[in-house]
Each structure stands twice: as C-alpha cells, then as structure tokens.
Amino acid sequence: MGNSNMYPTVTDMKTLLNDNWSLSTHPNISFMWEEKATGFMDDRRDFILLTPTHEDPQYFGLFGQDFLHIIYVKIDVHSFQNLEHHENLVNEVVRIIKENIRREDFVDLVLTQSSHDNDMYRNIYRHSLVVRYRKLNP
C-alpha cells in the first residue's frame, strides 16, 4: 500500500506558508503537537497551527499496484488585534493555497472547508481551514 504520508504533507504545508507569505507581519507557524504548554500565549504575535487530521489511501489500478492517498490538514489561524487584521491573515493563507494547487510530489492541493471559530473574548480571533492533498503511491 505504501507509506503513510501525513507528516511529510503537513511539513510541506508549513514550508508552503513560510515561503509564500507576502504580508508585512509573518505569523508563527507550527505543528499542533509542538504546542504542548497552555497559558503561555503571546498576544502580540499571530500564529497558525497545522494538524494532519486523517489520511484515506484509495486503491486504484490493476493488481494492487497503485494507490491514491488523500491527506487532510487542518489550519487554525489565530490573531489578537482586530477583525480587519484577522481577515487579512485568513485571506493570505487562502491566497497561498489557491495559487499552489499543483505541488511538487503531490497531485493537487485544494481548500475544502473554511469556518469562523472566534472565541467569546475581546480581540481573540480564530479561523479554521481544511485542505486536501492528493498523492500517488507515496
């Protein structure tokens, strides 16, 4: 069947966001498992958390030779200033994804879900995006 491709995929997303960022403020971009401590948030710096959610290897072709792996990555965008600033961050992430539908070593990259998840606190904004990567025979 091939190997799991979840962690190389989420690493690719981090590289993609870091390399294509064009806003003047660059957020901290990290993996969910790296953020183990709670209560130490820096409200002066925006951040993006990346989480691979699941992988769906699908068989196709003859005699068990080919597999299409579909990997989903959740992107949580957090900011602390105002709604306009937060909207700019979200739009920048969406722009990067849409401009990179074709990725090296992947069939495609597609935005599949977007949701507004703001907390009930003043000046804390959160938006979640889900993207789908597809890869042949990892």
Secondary structure as the mmCIF struct_conf table of DSSP 4:
data_model
#
loop_
_struct_conf.conf_type_id
_struct_conf.id
_struct_conf.beg_label_comp_id
_struct_conf.beg_label_asym_id
_struct_conf.beg_label_seq_id
_struct_conf.end_label_comp_id
_struct_conf.end_label_asym_id
_struct_conf.end_label_seq_id
HELX_RH_AL_P HELX_RH_AL_P1 MET A 6 ASN A 20
BEND BEND1 LEU A 23 THR A 25
HELX_LH_PP_P HELX_LH_PP_P1 HIS A 26 PRO A 27
STRN STRN1 ASN A 28 PHE A 31
HELX_RH_3T_P HELX_RH_3T_P1 MET A 32 GLU A 34
BEND BEND2 GLY A 39 GLY A 39
TURN_TY1_P TURN_TY1_P1 ASP A 43 ARG A 44
BEND BEND3 ARG A 45 ARG A 45
STRN STRN2 PHE A 47 PHE A 60
BEND BEND4 GLY A 61 LEU A 62
TURN_TY1_P TURN_TY1_P2 PHE A 63 GLY A 64
STRN STRN3 ASP A 66 SER A 79
BEND BEND5 GLN A 81 GLN A 81
HELX_RH_AL_P HELX_RH_AL_P2 LEU A 83 GLU A 99
TURN_TY1_P TURN_TY1_P3 ASN A 100 ASN A 100
BEND BEND6 ILE A 101 ARG A 102
TURN_TY1_P TURN_TY1_P4 GLU A 104 ASP A 105
BEND BEND7 PHE A 106 VAL A 107
STRN STRN4 ASP A 108 HIS A 116
BEND BEND8 MET A 120 TYR A 121
TURN_TY1_P TURN_TY1_P5 ARG A 122 ASN A 123
STRN STRN5 TYR A 125 LEU A 136
#
